[in-house]
Amino acid sequence: FRKAREQAREKACYANIRVLLGAIEMYNMDHSTMQTTLAAMDYSATGHLVSCQYLKSAVTAPETSCSYVGADLSGSGKISCTAHGTVE
């Protein structure tokens, strides 16, 4: 069961990354100044992705070791988790 729980947390983490990618893509389509990086404040309950309603609620990491970082979001758009890596 331990292995199944670990895999479920990893899948939840990848789902969070996909949600964040979608929200940032929509934000960049609507605004002339594109968001190029990702910080934890962006997807928190008081972050601008939630306040502008690109996310319904704050994204919570499935594990305490998870934190999401992104680079070149207006280009290739890669977000990775510090614990699980990126979505293939």
Protein Blocks (a to p, Z undefined) as FASTA:
>chain_A
ZZmmmmmmmmmmmmmmmmmmmmmmmmmmmpmbdcfbdcfklmmmkbmklmnopafbdcdd
fbfkbccddehklmnopaddfklopaZZ
